[in-house]
Amino acid sequence: MFVNNPTTLGERVRFYRHRNGLSIQALADASGLHRNHISLIELNQTQMTIPTLRQLASTLGVSCAHLLGEVGLLDDFTPSQYQCV
C-alpha cells in the first residue's frame, strides 16, 4: 500500500523507495541491508539504528532529515545542509 502523505519513518522510507522506482530487493542490494529488515522498517515493526538511517538516506538520495520528517518530502536536498551526525 502506498501512502500519499507518509507520517511515520517507515512510510517515508517506502515513499522515497517508490519515488526512486526501487523494489525492496533493489533497495536491499543497493544499501547492503537485508530485504526483510527493510520490509520491517517500512511496516514500522522494528527500530532503526543511526547507521542504518544514514545508509538508507544515502541510498535513497535524501537526507536523514527527510526520512525523519524534519523537512518536507519534496524539499530540495543539499547534502551539506542536512547531515546525519
N, C-alpha and C positions, 0 to 999 in steps of 0.2 A: 504494500500500500504506500503510495506517495503522498506526503503531506505538503500542502501548498504553503503553509505558514508554520514551519517547524519551530517548536518551542523547547525541546529537550536536546541535549547533546547528541544523543543517538539519531534523532530526526534530522539534525543539521548535518551529521556525517552522511546520512543517506541522501539528503538534498544535494550536497556537493558531489557525492559519488554519481548520482543520476545526471547532474549538470555536466560532469566530465564524461558521461557516456560509458561508465565503467560498471561491470558486473562485480559482485562481491569477490569472486575469484580473481578478477583482474586487479582489483584494489589490493587484495591479499598478496598477489605476486609482486606488484609494484612496491608495496610497503614493507614486505618481509614479514607480515603478520599472518597468522592462520585465519582462513576464511570463517571458521566457527567463532573465533574471537571477534572478528568484525561484525558478524551477524548478531552476537550477544550485545555488542556495543550499540548497534543500531536499534535493537529491541529494548535498550536500557536495562539489561539484565546483568550487567557487570560494571564494575568501576574501571575507569581508565587511568593509567599512570601518566605522569607528565611526559616521560619519553615516548609513550605510545601516542599521546596527544600531538606531540611535536612531529612524529613520523607521519601520522595521518594528515596533519595540516600541510606538511611539506609535499607529500604525495598528491594531495588534492589541489595544491596550488593556492592555498588560502593561509591565513594566519590562525594562530591559536585563538585569537580574539574572535575571529569569525565562528569557529567551532563552538566557542563558549558563549556565543550570543552577545558579546560585548560591543559588536558593531553590526550594522545591517547586513543582511545576506548578500546583497549585490553591491555593497560599497566597494570602491576601488581598494586594491591591496597593494601597498608598498611595503616590501619586506622589512625595511628598517623602521617602519612606523609601528608595527605590531610584532614585536619579537616575543617568543616564548622564553622566558627566563626563569 
